[in-house]
Amino acid sequence: MNKTVVRAAKVLCRDLRKRSTRSEQIFWDAVRDRKILGKKFLRQYPIFFQYTNRNAFFIADFYCHEKRLVVEIDGKNHDLQKEYDELRSYIINNMGINVIRFRNGQIVNNLEGVLVRLKTVLYEGTHPESLS
């Protein structure tokens, strides 16, 4: 991987961690320190890949390496970028990583329900889309 791309990803990840949304902070407080089934989650984690012979990356809101699971917390801006989110999930899925998405409102208003769904995916190894 190109060192310049890796450095850019690190800087961006650090900045995003400093500017976490309310929903991201609530979710982070719920999953950090292996609070969910003993699984370690990382926040604002870069996922590197090759696209049209170029180095690229996405930044996952949260990532569980042991289960190869990305957790995305979607706000209103995601209503305007559905195609981009679908392409992003497609690329990440093709890397052997599952993606599960929650809306800000789900985190704020029904954190317990979100955590139950997350535990199901983690415990059973269920593909997230099969639970929708």
DRENROTOR-22429 format. One record per atom (N, C-alpha, C): residue number from 1; residue in three letters; x, y, z. Coordinates in steps of 0.02 Angstrom, whole numbers. Example, Ala and Ser with C-alpha at 12.3 -4.5 7.8 and 13.67 -1.06 7.14 Angstrom:
// residues 2
+-----+--------+--------+--------+--------+
: num : residu :      X :      Y :      Z :
+-----+--------+--------+--------+--------+
:   1 :    ala :    660 :   -284 :    390 :
:   1 :    ala :    615 :   -225 :    390 :
:   1 :    ala :    660 :   -165 :    390 :
:   2 :    ser :    642 :   -112 :    354 :
:   2 :    ser :    684 :    -53 :    357 :
:   2 :    ser :    645 :      2 :    394 :
+-----+--------+--------+--------+--------+
***
This chain:
// residues 132
+-----+--------+--------+--------+--------+
: num : residu :      X :      Y :      Z :
+-----+--------+--------+--------+--------+
:   1 :    met :     43 :    -59 :      0 :
:   1 :    met :      0 :      0 :      0 :
:   1 :    met :     45 :     62 :      0 :
:   2 :    asn :     27 :    111 :    -38 :
:   2 :    asn :     63 :    174 :    -44 :
:   2 :    asn :     66 :    210 :     24 :
:   3 :    lys :    126 :    229 :     46 :
:   3 :    lys :    135 :    262 :    111 :
:   3 :    lys :     96 :    327 :    116 :
:   4 :    thr :     91 :    363 :     61 :
:   4 :    thr :     54 :    427 :     62 :
:   4 :    thr :    -20 :    414 :     75 :
:   5 :    val :    -48 :    362 :     46 :
:   5 :    val :   -118 :    345 :     57 :
:   5 :    val :   -129 :    324 :    129 :
:   6 :    val :    -83 :    284 :    157 :
:   6 :    val :    -89 :    262 :    226 :
:   6 :    val :    -86 :    322 :    274 :
:   7 :    arg :    -39 :    367 :    262 :
:   7 :    arg :    -34 :    427 :    304 :
:   7 :    arg :    -97 :    469 :    300 :
:   8 :    ala :   -124 :    478 :    240 :
:   8 :    ala :   -185 :    517 :    232 :
:   8 :    ala :   -243 :    485 :    270 :
:   9 :    ala :   -247 :    419 :    267 :
:   9 :    ala :   -300 :    383 :    302 :
:   9 :    ala :   -293 :    394 :    378 :
:  10 :    lys :   -232 :    389 :    404 :
:  10 :    lys :   -221 :    398 :    476 :
:  10 :    lys :   -242 :    467 :    499 :
:  11 :    val :   -223 :    518 :    461 :
:  11 :    val :   -241 :    587 :    479 :
:  11 :    val :   -317 :    595 :    478 :
:  12 :    leu :   -349 :    570 :    426 :
:  12 :    leu :   -422 :    577 :    421 :
:  12 :    leu :   -457 :    539 :    477 :
:  13 :    cys :   -433 :    479 :    493 :
:  13 :    cys :   -463 :    440 :    547 :
:  13 :    cys :   -458 :    476 :    614 :
:  14 :    arg :   -400 :    504 :    628 :
:  14 :    arg :   -390 :    542 :    690 :
:  14 :    arg :   -439 :    600 :    694 :
:  15 :    asp :   -446 :    636 :    639 :
:  15 :    asp :   -491 :    693 :    637 :
:  15 :    asp :   -564 :    671 :    648 :
:  16 :    leu :   -583 :    617 :    617 :
:  16 :    leu :   -652 :    592 :    624 :
:  16 :    leu :   -666 :    569 :    696 :
:  17 :    arg :   -616 :    540 :    729 :
:  17 :    arg :   -625 :    519 :    799 :
:  17 :    arg :   -637 :    579 :    843 :
:  18 :    lys :   -604 :    634 :    829 :
:  18 :    lys :   -612 :    695 :    868 :
:  18 :    lys :   -681 :    726 :    857 :
:  19 :    arg :   -711 :    714 :    799 :
:  19 :    arg :   -775 :    745 :    782 :
:  19 :    arg :   -832 :    694 :    780 :
:  20 :    ser :   -831 :    645 :    824 :
:  20 :    ser :   -883 :    594 :    824 :
:  20 :    ser :   -952 :    625 :    833 :
:  21 :    thr :  -1001 :    596 :    799 :
:  21 :    thr :  -1070 :    619 :    808 :
:  21 :    thr :  -1097 :    592 :    874 :
:  22 :    arg :  -1153 :    617 :    895 :
:  22 :    arg :  -1185 :    594 :    957 :
:  22 :    arg :  -1199 :    519 :    952 :
:  23 :    ser :  -1226 :    498 :    896 :
:  23 :    ser :  -1242 :    427 :    887 :
:  23 :    ser :  -1180 :    384 :    888 :
:  24 :    glu :  -1127 :    407 :    856 :
:  24 :    glu :  -1065 :    369 :    857 :
:  24 :    glu :  -1037 :    363 :    928 :
:  25 :    gln :  -1042 :    417 :    967 :
:  25 :    gln :  -1017 :    416 :   1036 :
:  25 :    gln :  -1058 :    368 :   1079 :
:  26 :    ile :  -1124 :    369 :   1070 :
:  26 :    ile :  -1167 :    323 :   1108 :
:  26 :    ile :  -1150 :    251 :   1091 :
:  27 :    phe :  -1143 :    236 :   1026 :
:  27 :    phe :  -1126 :    169 :   1005 :
:  27 :    phe :  -1057 :    149 :   1032 :
:  28 :    trp :  -1009 :    193 :   1026 :
:  28 :    trp :   -941 :    179 :   1050 :
:  28 :    trp :   -941 :    163 :   1124 :
:  29 :    asp :   -977 :    202 :   1163 :
:  29 :    asp :   -981 :    190 :   1235 :
:  29 :    asp :  -1011 :    121 :   1249 :
:  30 :    ala :  -1054 :     97 :   1205 :
:  30 :    ala :  -1087 :     32 :   1215 :
:  30 :    ala :  -1043 :    -27 :   1195 :
:  31 :    val :   -996 :    -17 :   1148 :
:  31 :    val :   -957 :    -74 :   1122 :
:  31 :    val :   -883 :    -73 :   1141 :
:  32 :    arg :   -858 :    -17 :   1165 :
:  32 :    arg :   -787 :    -12 :   1179 :
:  32 :    arg :   -767 :    -58 :   1236 :
:  33 :    asp :   -704 :    -72 :   1241 :
:  33 :    asp :   -677 :   -115 :   1295 :
:  33 :    asp :   -708 :   -185 :   1296 :
:  34 :    arg :   -723 :   -210 :   1236 :
:  34 :    arg :   -749 :   -279 :   1229 :
:  34 :    arg :   -815 :   -291 :   1268 :
:  35 :    lys :   -857 :   -241 :   1271 :
:  35 :    lys :   -921 :   -247 :   1308 :
:  35 :    lys :   -972 :   -292 :   1274 :
:  36 :    ile :   -965 :   -304 :   1210 :
:  36 :    ile :  -1013 :   -345 :   1173 :
:  36 :    ile :   -981 :   -412 :   1156 :
:  37 :    leu :  -1002 :   -464 :   1190 :
:  37 :    leu :   -978 :   -533 :   1179 :
:  37 :    leu :   -902 :   -539 :   1178 :
:  38 :    gly :   -868 :   -494 :   1212 :
:  38 :    gly :   -796 :   -497 :   1216 :
:  38 :    gly :   -760 :   -478 :   1152 :
:  39 :    lys :   -796 :   -448 :   1105 :
:  39 :    lys :   -767 :   -430 :   1039 :
:  39 :    lys :   -738 :   -360 :   1041 :
:  40 :    lys :   -680 :   -353 :   1010 :
:  40 :    lys :   -646 :   -288 :   1008 :
:  40 :    lys :   -670 :   -249 :    946 :
:  41 :    phe :   -691 :   -188 :    958 :
:  41 :    phe :   -711 :   -143 :    904 :
:  41 :    phe :   -661 :    -86 :    900 :
:  42 :    leu :   -647 :    -65 :    840 :
:  42 :    leu :   -606 :     -7 :    827 :
:  42 :    leu :   -650 :     45 :    795 :
:  43 :    arg :   -637 :    108 :    807 :
:  43 :    arg :   -679 :    160 :    777 :
:  43 :    arg :   -640 :    200 :    726 :
:  44 :    gln :   -676 :    223 :    676 :
:  44 :    gln :   -647 :    260 :    620 :
:  44 :    gln :   -585 :    223 :    595 :
:  45 :    tyr :   -598 :    163 :    568 :
:  45 :    tyr :   -545 :    117 :    548 :
:  45 :    tyr :   -540 :    116 :    471 :
:  46 :    pro :   -479 :    125 :    444 :
:  46 :    pro :   -472 :    125 :    371 :
:  46 :    pro :   -473 :     55 :    342 :
:  47 :    ile :   -510 :     47 :    288 :
:  47 :    ile :   -513 :    -16 :    250 :
:  47 :    ile :   -480 :      0 :    182 :
:  48 :    phe :   -421 :    -28 :    171 :
:  48 :    phe :   -383 :    -14 :    109 :
:  48 :    phe :   -401 :    -64 :     55 :
:  49 :    phe :   -400 :    -42 :     -8 :
:  49 :    phe :   -415 :    -85 :    -64 :
:  49 :    phe :   -387 :    -54 :   -128 :
:  50 :    gln :   -386 :    -94 :   -180 :
:  50 :    gln :   -365 :    -71 :   -247 :
:  50 :    gln :   -427 :    -59 :   -289 :
:  51 :    tyr :   -428 :     -3 :   -324 :
:  51 :    tyr :   -484 :     13 :   -368 :
:  51 :    tyr :   -454 :     44 :   -432 :
:  52 :    thr :   -469 :     13 :   -488 :
:  52 :    thr :   -441 :     34 :   -553 :
:  52 :    thr :   -366 :     45 :   -548 :
:  53 :    asn :   -332 :     -5 :   -520 :
:  53 :    asn :   -259 :     -5 :   -512 :
:  53 :    asn :   -232 :     52 :   -470 :
:  54 :    arg :   -274 :     79 :   -426 :
:  54 :    arg :   -251 :    132 :   -381 :
:  54 :    arg :   -266 :    112 :   -309 :
:  55 :    asn :   -225 :    135 :   -263 :
:  55 :    asn :   -237 :    124 :   -192 :
:  55 :    asn :   -292 :    170 :   -168 :
:  56 :    ala :   -338 :    143 :   -130 :
:  56 :    ala :   -393 :    183 :   -104 :
:  56 :    ala :   -412 :    156 :    -35 :
:  57 :    phe :   -456 :    192 :     -1 :
:  57 :    phe :   -479 :    169 :     64 :
:  57 :    phe :   -548 :    198 :     79 :
:  58 :    phe :   -584 :    161 :    121 :
:  58 :    phe :   -645 :    185 :    153 :
:  58 :    phe :   -629 :    189 :    227 :
:  59 :    ile :   -665 :    231 :    262 :
:  59 :    ile :   -658 :    232 :    334 :
:  59 :    ile :   -722 :    206 :    364 :
:  60 :    ala :   -717 :    149 :    397 :
:  60 :    ala :   -774 :    118 :    430 :
:  60 :    ala :   -787 :    154 :    496 :
:  61 :    asp :   -850 :    167 :    511 :
:  61 :    asp :   -865 :    198 :    576 :
:  61 :    asp :   -839 :    154 :    632 :
:  62 :    phe :   -852 :     88 :    627 :
:  62 :    phe :   -829 :     40 :    677 :
:  62 :    phe :   -811 :    -24 :    641 :
:  63 :    tyr :   -761 :    -60 :    668 :
:  63 :    tyr :   -738 :   -121 :    637 :
:  63 :    tyr :   -720 :   -173 :    690 :
:  64 :    cys :   -745 :   -233 :    681 :
:  64 :    cys :   -727 :   -290 :    723 :
:  64 :    cys :   -686 :   -338 :    680 :
:  65 :    his :   -620 :   -338 :    690 :
:  65 :    his :   -576 :   -378 :    648 :
:  65 :    his :   -590 :   -453 :    656 :
:  66 :    glu :   -600 :   -475 :    718 :
:  66 :    glu :   -611 :   -546 :    731 :
:  66 :    glu :   -669 :   -574 :    691 :
:  67 :    lys :   -722 :   -535 :    684 :
:  67 :    lys :   -782 :   -557 :    648 :
:  67 :    lys :   -786 :   -529 :    577 :
:  68 :    arg :   -735 :   -489 :    558 :
:  68 :    arg :   -734 :   -457 :    492 :
:  68 :    arg :   -801 :   -423 :    479 :
:  69 :    leu :   -818 :   -377 :    524 :
:  69 :    leu :   -882 :   -342 :    522 :
:  69 :    leu :   -871 :   -267 :    528 :
:  70 :    val :   -899 :   -231 :    480 :
:  70 :    val :   -901 :   -158 :    481 :
:  70 :    val :   -970 :   -137 :    506 :
:  71 :    val :   -972 :    -90 :    552 :
:  71 :    val :  -1035 :    -61 :    576 :
:  71 :    val :  -1036 :     12 :    554 :
:  72 :    glu :  -1086 :     30 :    516 :
:  72 :    glu :  -1094 :     99 :    493 :
:  72 :    glu :  -1154 :    131 :    528 :
:  73 :    ile :  -1144 :    193 :    550 :
:  73 :    ile :  -1198 :    232 :    581 :
:  73 :    ile :  -1216 :    286 :    530 :
:  74 :    asp :  -1277 :    281 :    503 :
:  74 :    asp :  -1298 :    326 :    449 :
:  74 :    asp :  -1341 :    383 :    474 :
:  75 :    gly :  -1321 :    443 :    454 :
:  75 :    gly :  -1360 :    503 :    468 :
:  75 :    gly :  -1400 :    524 :    407 :
:  76 :    lys :  -1427 :    584 :    409 :
:  76 :    lys :  -1470 :    608 :    354 :
:  76 :    lys :  -1432 :    612 :    288 :
:  77 :    asn :  -1367 :    627 :    291 :
:  77 :    asn :  -1329 :    634 :    229 :
:  77 :    asn :  -1329 :    569 :    189 :
:  78 :    his :  -1340 :    513 :    222 :
:  78 :    his :  -1340 :    449 :    187 :
:  78 :    his :  -1403 :    440 :    144 :
:  79 :    asp :  -1455 :    479 :    158 :
:  79 :    asp :  -1515 :    477 :    116 :
:  79 :    asp :  -1498 :    502 :     45 :
:  80 :    leu :  -1448 :    545 :     41 :
:  80 :    leu :  -1429 :    575 :    -23 :
:  80 :    leu :  -1373 :    537 :    -58 :
:  81 :    gln :  -1347 :    485 :    -26 :
:  81 :    gln :  -1291 :    449 :    -57 :
:  81 :    gln :  -1302 :    373 :    -54 :
:  82 :    lys :  -1363 :    352 :    -65 :
:  82 :    lys :  -1379 :    280 :    -61 :
:  82 :    lys :  -1339 :    238 :   -111 :
:  83 :    glu :  -1331 :    263 :   -172 :
:  83 :    glu :  -1293 :    226 :   -222 :
:  83 :    glu :  -1220 :    218 :   -201 :
:  84 :    tyr :  -1191 :    272 :   -174 :
:  84 :    tyr :  -1122 :    269 :   -151 :
:  84 :    tyr :  -1116 :    218 :    -93 :
:  85 :    asp :  -1163 :    220 :    -46 :
:  85 :    asp :  -1161 :    173 :     10 :
:  85 :    asp :  -1168 :    101 :    -14 :
:  86 :    glu :  -1210 :     90 :    -64 :
:  86 :    glu :  -1218 :     22 :    -91 :
:  86 :    glu :  -1154 :     -1 :   -125 :
:  87 :    leu :  -1121 :     42 :   -163 :
:  87 :    leu :  -1058 :     25 :   -196 :
:  87 :    leu :  -1005 :     11 :   -143 :
:  88 :    arg :  -1002 :     53 :    -94 :
:  88 :    arg :   -953 :     45 :    -39 :
:  88 :    arg :   -964 :    -23 :     -4 :
:  89 :    ser :  -1026 :    -39 :     13 :
:  89 :    ser :  -1041 :   -103 :     45 :
:  89 :    ser :  -1023 :   -161 :     -1 :
:  90 :    tyr :  -1037 :   -154 :    -66 :
:  90 :    tyr :  -1020 :   -206 :   -115 :
:  90 :    tyr :   -945 :   -219 :   -116 :
:  91 :    ile :   -905 :   -166 :   -119 :
:  91 :    ile :   -832 :   -173 :   -121 :
:  91 :    ile :   -807 :   -205 :    -56 :
:  92 :    ile :   -833 :   -182 :      0 :
:  92 :    ile :   -811 :   -209 :     65 :
:  92 :    ile :   -832 :   -283 :     71 :
:  93 :    asn :   -894 :   -299 :     50 :
:  93 :    asn :   -916 :   -369 :     52 :
:  93 :    asn :   -872 :   -413 :      9 :
:  94 :    asn :   -850 :   -389 :    -49 :
:  94 :    asn :   -806 :   -428 :    -92 :
:  94 :    asn :   -737 :   -438 :    -63 :
:  95 :    met :   -721 :   -403 :    -11 :
:  95 :    met :   -658 :   -413 :     26 :
:  95 :    met :   -668 :   -464 :     82 :
:  96 :    gly :   -727 :   -492 :     86 :
:  96 :    gly :   -741 :   -541 :    138 :
:  96 :    gly :   -761 :   -510 :    205 :
:  97 :    ile :   -782 :   -447 :    202 :
:  97 :    ile :   -802 :   -411 :    263 :
:  97 :    ile :   -877 :   -395 :    257 :
:  98 :    asn :   -915 :   -412 :    309 :
:  98 :    asn :   -986 :   -395 :    310 :
:  98 :    asn :   -997 :   -324 :    334 :
:  99 :    val :  -1051 :   -294 :    313 :
:  99 :    val :  -1069 :   -226 :    333 :
:  99 :    val :  -1139 :   -227 :    363 :
: 100 :    ile :  -1147 :   -196 :    420 :
: 100 :    ile :  -1213 :   -187 :    450 :
: 100 :    ile :  -1222 :   -112 :    461 :
: 101 :    arg :  -1282 :    -88 :    446 :
: 101 :    arg :  -1296 :    -16 :    451 :
: 101 :    arg :  -1352 :     -3 :    500 :
: 102 :    phe :  -1343 :     50 :    539 :
: 102 :    phe :  -1394 :     74 :    585 :
: 102 :    phe :  -1404 :    148 :    572 :
: 103 :    arg :  -1464 :    172 :    583 :
: 103 :    arg :  -1479 :    243 :    575 :
: 103 :    arg :  -1465 :    278 :    642 :
: 104 :    asn :  -1449 :    342 :    638 :
: 104 :    asn :  -1439 :    381 :    699 :
: 104 :    asn :  -1497 :    372 :    748 :
: 105 :    gly :  -1558 :    376 :    721 :
: 105 :    gly :  -1618 :    370 :    764 :
: 105 :    gly :  -1622 :    304 :    800 :
: 106 :    gln :  -1599 :    251 :    768 :
: 106 :    gln :  -1599 :    185 :    800 :
: 106 :    gln :  -1552 :    185 :    860 :
: 107 :    ile :  -1494 :    216 :    852 :
: 107 :    ile :  -1445 :    218 :    906 :
: 107 :    ile :  -1472 :    259 :    965 :
: 108 :    val :  -1499 :    317 :    949 :
: 108 :    val :  -1523 :    363 :   1001 :
: 108 :    val :  -1586 :    337 :   1035 :
: 109 :    asn :  -1633 :    310 :    996 :
: 109 :    asn :  -1699 :    292 :   1023 :
: 109 :    asn :  -1706 :    218 :   1041 :
: 110 :    asn :  -1663 :    174 :   1015 :
: 110 :    asn :  -1672 :    103 :   1028 :
: 110 :    asn :  -1604 :     67 :   1030 :
: 111 :    leu :  -1560 :     92 :   1072 :
: 111 :    leu :  -1494 :     63 :   1077 :
: 111 :    leu :  -1497 :    -11 :   1095 :
: 112 :    glu :  -1542 :    -29 :   1140 :
: 112 :    glu :  -1548 :   -100 :   1159 :
: 112 :    glu :  -1564 :   -144 :   1099 :
: 113 :    gly :  -1610 :   -122 :   1057 :
: 113 :    gly :  -1628 :   -160 :    996 :
: 113 :    gly :  -1569 :   -166 :    949 :
: 114 :    val :  -1531 :   -112 :    942 :
: 114 :    val :  -1471 :   -112 :    900 :
: 114 :    val :  -1421 :   -163 :    927 :
: 115 :    leu :  -1410 :   -163 :    992 :
: 115 :    leu :  -1361 :   -209 :   1022 :
: 115 :    leu :  -1384 :   -281 :   1017 :
: 116 :    val :  -1449 :   -294 :   1021 :
: 116 :    val :  -1474 :   -362 :   1012 :
: 116 :    val :  -1459 :   -386 :    941 :
: 117 :    arg :  -1473 :   -343 :    892 :
: 117 :    arg :  -1459 :   -361 :    822 :
: 117 :    arg :  -1384 :   -372 :    811 :
: 118 :    leu :  -1343 :   -328 :    840 :
: 118 :    leu :  -1271 :   -335 :    834 :
: 118 :    leu :  -1247 :   -400 :    865 :
: 119 :    lys :  -1272 :   -416 :    924 :
: 119 :    lys :  -1252 :   -479 :    958 :
: 119 :    lys :  -1271 :   -539 :    916 :
: 120 :    thr :  -1329 :   -536 :    884 :
: 120 :    thr :  -1351 :   -592 :    841 :
: 120 :    thr :  -1303 :   -602 :    784 :
: 121 :    val :  -1283 :   -547 :    752 :
: 121 :    val :  -1236 :   -551 :    696 :
: 121 :    val :  -1168 :   -577 :    720 :
: 122 :    leu :  -1145 :   -553 :    777 :
: 122 :    leu :  -1080 :   -574 :    803 :
: 122 :    leu :  -1081 :   -646 :    826 :
: 123 :    tyr :  -1133 :   -665 :    861 :
: 123 :    tyr :  -1136 :   -732 :    890 :
: 123 :    tyr :  -1147 :   -786 :    838 :
: 124 :    glu :  -1196 :   -774 :    795 :
: 124 :    glu :  -1214 :   -825 :    747 :
: 124 :    glu :  -1174 :   -821 :    682 :
: 125 :    gly :  -1138 :   -767 :    673 :
: 125 :    gly :  -1102 :   -759 :    611 :
: 125 :    gly :  -1150 :   -748 :    553 :
: 126 :    thr :  -1211 :   -726 :    569 :
: 126 :    thr :  -1262 :   -715 :    519 :
: 126 :    thr :  -1243 :   -656 :    476 :
: 127 :    his :  -1255 :   -662 :    411 :
: 127 :    his :  -1244 :   -606 :    366 :
: 127 :    his :  -1296 :   -552 :    383 :
: 128 :    pro :  -1275 :   -490 :    395 :
: 128 :    pro :  -1320 :   -436 :    417 :
: 128 :    pro :  -1382 :   -427 :    375 :
: 129 :    glu :  -1378 :   -433 :    308 :
: 129 :    glu :  -1437 :   -422 :    267 :
: 129 :    glu :  -1491 :   -474 :    279 :
: 130 :    ser :  -1472 :   -533 :    302 :
: 130 :    ser :  -1522 :   -585 :    314 :
: 130 :    ser :  -1565 :   -570 :    375 :
: 131 :    leu :  -1546 :   -519 :    414 :
: 131 :    leu :  -1585 :   -502 :    473 :
: 131 :    leu :  -1633 :   -445 :    462 :
: 132 :    ser :  -1631 :   -415 :    403 :
: 132 :    ser :  -1673 :   -356 :    390 :
: 132 :    ser :  -1746 :   -374 :    386 :
+-----+--------+--------+--------+--------+
***
